[in-house]
Amino acid sequence: MALHASELDTPIAFTAAHEHPAMGGFFRIMALWRATNAQMQKILGSPPVRTFYQWKSGRVKRVPEDTLRRIGYVAGVYKSLQILYSDPAQADGWVNQANDYFAGQTPLQRMAAGDVTDLAAVRIYVDAARAPWS
């Protein structure tokens, strides 16, 4: 089925059916990366504590667009790392290694700095490293 040009500019409408799997995937990645609750909450855009724990327990009703964008960055970083490293444990461990590019911070610390641009910086870095294999 071919897409028409007008369909390419139409924003995707996320519903609860999309939000729940996105949130579940986020928490699975965070577990692999050994992120703390405080780091996860900052990466998600600092939702209220009660909301964060509802999401973490799987009770997802509505997720702000900014939070879904943040989850998209995390998923992109995860995917790029899985492509870069043949060993999944090495790929998952990379986010906890100090990196000179991030002023000695770990990539996870940079992502958890709180701003969506911090997530974008890590995503750009791993995508650039992956470029030869894309």
LUMBAMAR-431336 format. One record per residue (C-alpha): x negated, z negated, y negated. Coordinates in steps of 0.05 Angstrom, whole numbers. Layout:
+--------+--------+--------+
:      X :      Z :      Y :
+--------+--------+--------+
:      X :      Z :      Y :
...
+--------+--------+--------+
END
This chain:
+--------+--------+--------+
:      X :      Z :      Y :
+--------+--------+--------+
:      0 :      0 :      0 :
:    -30 :     22 :    -66 :
:    -28 :    -19 :   -129 :
:     -2 :     11 :   -193 :
:    -42 :      2 :   -257 :
:     13 :    -42 :   -286 :
:      6 :    -90 :   -227 :
:    -68 :   -102 :   -240 :
:    -54 :   -136 :   -307 :
:      1 :   -180 :   -281 :
:    -22 :   -253 :   -274 :
:    -13 :   -284 :   -206 :
:     42 :   -337 :   -207 :
:     17 :   -396 :   -167 :
:     71 :   -436 :   -132 :
:     68 :   -501 :    -93 :
:     56 :   -457 :    -32 :
:    -10 :   -434 :    -63 :
:    -29 :   -500 :    -95 :
:    -27 :   -542 :    -32 :
:    -77 :   -498 :      8 :
:   -122 :   -493 :    -53 :
:   -125 :   -568 :    -61 :
:   -135 :   -578 :     14 :
:   -193 :   -529 :     13 :
:   -223 :   -564 :    -47 :
:   -224 :   -632 :    -13 :
:   -254 :   -602 :     52 :
:   -311 :   -571 :     11 :
:   -322 :   -636 :    -27 :
:   -327 :   -674 :     40 :
:   -379 :   -625 :     64 :
:   -417 :   -634 :     -1 :
:   -411 :   -710 :      4 :
:   -381 :   -715 :    -66 :
:   -357 :   -782 :    -92 :
:   -286 :   -792 :   -116 :
:   -312 :   -797 :   -187 :
:   -347 :   -730 :   -180 :
:   -286 :   -697 :   -149 :
:   -241 :   -723 :   -204 :
:   -287 :   -696 :   -258 :
:   -293 :   -628 :   -224 :
:   -217 :   -624 :   -221 :
:   -214 :   -635 :   -296 :
:   -204 :   -711 :   -298 :
:   -131 :   -717 :   -276 :
:   -102 :   -787 :   -279 :
:   -126 :   -831 :   -222 :
:    -57 :   -835 :   -191 :
:    -50 :   -759 :   -192 :
:   -120 :   -751 :   -162 :
:   -104 :   -796 :   -103 :
:    -37 :   -762 :    -92 :
:    -73 :   -695 :    -89 :
:   -126 :   -724 :    -43 :
:    -73 :   -750 :      5 :
:    -40 :   -682 :      8 :
:     19 :   -697 :    -39 :
:     12 :   -636 :    -83 :
:     71 :   -618 :   -127 :
:     44 :   -582 :   -188 :
:    -28 :   -566 :   -206 :
:    -48 :   -545 :   -276 :
:    -76 :   -475 :   -284 :
:   -142 :   -504 :   -309 :
:   -149 :   -544 :   -244 :
:   -135 :   -483 :   -202 :
:   -189 :   -445 :   -241 :
:   -237 :   -502 :   -227 :
:   -221 :   -500 :   -153 :
:   -234 :   -425 :   -155 :
:   -304 :   -437 :   -182 :
:   -318 :   -488 :   -127 :
:   -293 :   -440 :    -74 :
:   -337 :   -385 :   -103 :
:   -399 :   -430 :   -102 :
:   -384 :   -450 :    -30 :
:   -375 :   -378 :     -8 :
:   -438 :   -355 :    -42 :
:   -479 :   -411 :    -10 :
:   -451 :   -394 :     59 :
:   -475 :   -322 :     48 :
:   -543 :   -343 :     22 :
:   -560 :   -392 :     78 :
:   -553 :   -377 :    152 :
:   -548 :   -451 :    167 :
:   -483 :   -481 :    141 :
:   -514 :   -550 :    136 :
:   -569 :   -522 :     91 :
:   -517 :   -486 :     49 :
:   -476 :   -550 :     40 :
:   -539 :   -592 :     27 :
:   -562 :   -546 :    -30 :
:   -513 :   -577 :    -79 :
:   -547 :   -645 :    -71 :
:   -619 :   -620 :    -84 :
:   -649 :   -629 :   -153 :
:   -655 :   -562 :   -188 :
:   -701 :   -546 :   -247 :
:   -651 :   -495 :   -272 :
:   -602 :   -552 :   -284 :
:   -654 :   -595 :   -319 :
:   -669 :   -634 :   -255 :
:   -597 :   -649 :   -240 :
:   -567 :   -630 :   -173 :
:   -517 :   -573 :   -176 :
:   -463 :   -623 :   -156 :
:   -481 :   -667 :   -215 :
:   -478 :   -607 :   -261 :
:   -409 :   -586 :   -234 :
:   -385 :   -658 :   -243 :
:   -407 :   -660 :   -316 :
:   -334 :   -648 :   -334 :
:   -330 :   -581 :   -369 :
:   -307 :   -518 :   -335 :
:   -369 :   -484 :   -363 :
:   -411 :   -530 :   -320 :
:   -375 :   -502 :   -259 :
:   -385 :   -432 :   -285 :
:   -460 :   -444 :   -295 :
:   -469 :   -463 :   -222 :
:   -426 :   -405 :   -199 :
:   -467 :   -355 :   -240 :
:   -532 :   -384 :   -213 :
:   -512 :   -377 :   -139 :
:   -480 :   -309 :   -150 :
:   -545 :   -284 :   -183 :
:   -584 :   -310 :   -123 :
:   -536 :   -276 :    -76 :
:   -537 :   -209 :   -113 :
:   -588 :   -175 :    -67 :
:   -541 :   -189 :     -7 :
:   -476 :   -169 :    -41 :
+--------+--------+--------+
END
